[in-house]
Structures are given as structure tokens and as C-alpha cells.
């Protein structure tokens, strides 16, 4: 499962450990490492994530206070050395509560819990409706090849047709399951439809899509995990 996650913790050692665990034990995309709540708030103004790993005892704004400021759809895994906040933490969209020091077996159990949650969340996401002009068109997610930003519009390109909708690519990205990945400022692709990667481009159907510099690392990390 391809989840977008971030870490918020003022302890560099704890951040480094979580980064290693995420990169080696999951297929998730680590979007950001923030060392205080203000950095996290700034990052989330312009970026979307599915999951936040978050310490509680932090300067300025603690993890419990930060949780009240996060989008309600964000899942939270609290990572802390203190057990006394556990009950209060579950007043938010808390998926797990990891006590430091975090060991691999406990982290893997948390990964399973998180992925089960998002899998159930996405059961109803097999199709959606796209508004184009005066009509609403039902589109199966499995048939979509990619989304392309076209100035004020987004082109939804499927196996059999394409349609324009007056939306921002960023807003559409926030509603898609993890099988859809942003690979360029102007493109989101359906990984299940990817044919090959060559010369810094993705080939889907007859389309050759460039891979943006800021998106390359996340994409290639996912590809490496599936390379024989």
C-alpha cells in the first residue's frame, strides 16, 4: 500500500530511526521530516499526507495540541516515551500509540493496523463521479490511466475516453487511493497501468509522461521495492 506519511519529532535520533523503519519495512512515501509543530503546520499548508507519526512532548506546541490542528482525515500514530497520554490521544483520528524506544516487531504490528484502516477506508473508492460541464460522469478507478493538469482544468484520461473537469490537480490527489502517485507537477498516474520507465519518463498506454525532479525519489523508491 502506498501511503504518504510524515514525521514530527524534536529528537533527531527518533526521527532517524523512524525514517529507517519506514523506508525498509513499508512501501510508504516519506513526504517530510519536521522537528517541531510549526514546521509541520507550514508543510501541511501546501502538501497532503495520509499519516502523521508524531511525538507528544515537543517545544512550543506539543503533539496533542498539534493533533487538534491537523485535517480530520489524517491518520495519526503517536510516538512517545510517555504512556499517560494514551487515553487522551484517542480523541483524535489516532491509529496507534507507539512507546519509545520503538522496536521492529511493534512497528510492523502498527504498519499492519494502519494499512488495514486505510484499506477499509478505500473500499468505497472503486469509482467516483466527475463533473464536466452540465453532466456528472461515473468513472471506474481501475480504468483511469492518468490525470493531467491543463491550466484551470484537469484532464481525466481513461482506457477508452478522456474528460475535462474544472478542478485543481491537488484537490483530486487528496481524494485518490495510494495506487495513484504524483510523478510531476502536472501529472498523477495510476501505477497499475504503468508499462515501463525509460529515459526519465513513464509510459502509460500511448502516453510518455515526464518524471519531475521533486517526485523522482519517491517514485523510484516504490519501484525498487517491486524490482526483481
C-alpha positions, 0 to 999 in steps of 0.5 A: 500500500502506498501511503504518504506519511510524515514525521514530527519529532524534536529528537533527531535520533527518533526521527532517524530511526523512524525514517529507517523503519519506514523506508525498509519495512513499508512501501510508504512515501516519506513526504517530510521530516519536521522537528517541531509543530510549526514546521509541520503546520507550514508543510501541511499548508501546501502538501497532503499526507495520509499519516502523521507519526508524531511525538507528544512532548515537543517545544512550543506546541506539543503533539496533542495540541498539534493533533487538534490542528491537523485535517480530520482525515489524517491518520495519526500514530503517536510516538512517545516515551510517555504512556499517560497520554494514551487515553487522551490521544484517542480523541483524535483520528489516532491509529496507534500509540507507539512507546519509545524506544520503538522496536521492529516487531511493534512497528510492523504490528502498527504498519499492519493496523494502519494499512488495514484502516486505510484499506477499509477506508478505500473500499468505497473508492472503486469509482467516483463521479466527475463533473464536466460541464452540465453532466456528472460522469461515473468513472471506474478507478481501475480504468483511469490511466492518468490525470493531467493538469491543463491550466484551470482544468484537469484532464481525466484520461481513461482506457477508452475516453478522456474528460475535462473537469474544472478542478485543481490537480491537488484537490483530486490527489487528496481524494485518490487511493495510494495506487495513484502517485504524483510523478510531476507537477502536472501529472498523477498516474495510476501505477497499475497501468504503468508499462515501463520507465525509460529515459526519465519518463513513464509510459502509460498506454500511448502516453510518455509522461515526464518524471519531475525532479521533486517526485523522482525519489519517491517514485523510484523508491516504490519501484525498487521495492517491486524490482526483481 
